[in-house]
Amino acid sequence: MKSSDDLFSFLSELSIDVKNTEHEAVFTVAESQALRDEIEGGHTKNLFLKDKKGRYFLLTVLEDAEIDLKTVHQKIGAQGRVSFGKPEPLMEYLGVLPGSVTAFGIINDTDNQVSLILDARLMENEIINCHPLRNTATTSIAAEDLKKFVTATDHALQIIALDEKPTS
């Protein structure tokens, strides 16, 4: 499995500049909100989901997004309702533990077992913040560079409006 150093090397090879901020381990969106004053941009939460056919999906959305788990399968092309994926396949496919789930995890999904779906409202931000495969840092990446990263990992770039929260 690739480490955060491997991730940074890969991003560098793609000529993608990122800003990395080291911090105490955070396991929830609530815990990470203390970092908002220090780190600009859209902050993410990630849902690692499995459908009835055993297919996995990683939804990366804004931290305040409201995702309806009863209906999201219709938007993402899952077979039947989805449930949360277990820690074992999370580690096997994305190389991360619960609390460190991140869009960057697809760097470890070399067999394309996980469909990454980025929320449309998240992608309206110029800068997007994700864990670099561990929850003791936050990596800020330009939205356009995140798209470049996804494509470079041989994953389909899927941007879908997942957030049920009405835009004000």
N, C-alpha and C positions, 0 to 999 in steps of 0.2 A: 504494500500500500504506500502511496505517496504521502509525504509529510508536507507541512506548510512550507518548508524550504524548497521542496520539489515544486510545489505550486508556484512560488515566487520565481523560480528559475524558468518554468514554463511560460509564465506571463511575460517575463523579460525577453525570452526568445521570440514572443509574439509582438515585441515592442509595445507592450502595454505597461503604462506607468500606474502604480497604485500607491496609496498611502496606508501604512499599517500602524495601528495604535495598539500598543500592549496595555492590558488592564487585568484586574482580578477576574477570575473565572465567573462567568454569568451563565445561568442555566435557563432563565425565563426572560420573556420580553420585559416584564416588570423590573427585574434586576438590571437589565441593560439600559433602562431608561435614564439612569443616573449619568450615562455617558453622552446624552444628547447635546449638552452645552459644548462638549469637546469635539464632537464628530458631526460634521454637517452632512446633509443628504438624506435619502430615503433609507430607513432602517427596516430590515427584513424579519419576517418569521417564516418558518419552513414547515411544511406538512409532508411527512413521508407516508404515503398511502398505498394500499394494496386493493386490487379489485377481486371479484369472485373467480376470475380465471388465473389469479396468481401473478398478475402484472403489477409492476410498481410504478408509482408516480411521485415526483417531488414537486410540490407547489411552492414557489417562492413568491411571497406577497408582502405588501407593506405591513408593518407591525400592528397597525390598528385595523387591518382588513377583517371583514366579516365573511367567512366562508361557510356556506350551508352544506354540511357533509351529506345531507339527504339528497341533494340535487346536483352537487358538483360533478358527479360521474357523467352527467349528460353533457357538460361543457368540455370535459377532458377526454371523452371517448373511452371511458372505462366500461367494463361489463358489469352491470348492476352496481349497487351501492358500494362505496369504498369504506375501508376501515384503516386504522393506523397500522403501519408496518411495525414489525417487532425489531428489537435491537440487533438480533443476529443478522438478518438480511441488510439492515442499515450499515452494519460494519462490513459485511461481505461485499456489498456493491459500491457503497460510497466511502468506506474507510473512515467513518466517524461514529462517535458515540452519541446517544441521546444528549441533547444540550449543546451539541456542536454541529448540528445539521445545517448545511449550507449549500447554495447553488454550486460552489466550488467543488463539492464532493463528486460531481460527475467526472472529474479528472481521473478518479479511480474506477469508474464504470466503463472499463474498456470493452466489455461485451454488450454494451447498450441494453442493459436489463432494466434501466430506469428511464422513464420519460420525464424530462424536466419541463415544467410549464411556468413561465414567468407571467405574473399578473400585469395587465395593461396599465393599471394605475401606478404600480411600482415603476414601470418603465418610463413614466412621464418625468421622473426625477433625473436630473443631470448626473448626479452621483448616487451610487447604490452601495450600501454597507453590508458586508457579509463576513462571517467567521472564516478565517483561513485554515479550515479543517480542524480547528481547536477553538474552544470558547474562552481562551485567555487573550484574545486579540480581536480587533475588528479591522477589516481591510476595506478601504474605500476605492471604488472603481467607477470609471465613467460608464454610463449606461451603454453607450456604443461599444466600449471595450468589453463589457460583459457579453454582449451579443457575439463579438469576435471570438471570445474565449469559448463560448458554447459551441460555435461552429467548428473551432479548432479541435474540440474533443470528439468530433464526429457525431454529435447529438443534433437532432432537429431543433431549430430555433422556433419555439412555440410561445407566442405571446397572446394570451387569452384574457378577456375580462372575467375574472373570477370573483372579485370583491362585490359583495351584495350591498355594501354601504352606499347610499345615494351620495353623489358628489354635490357639495353645497354650492 
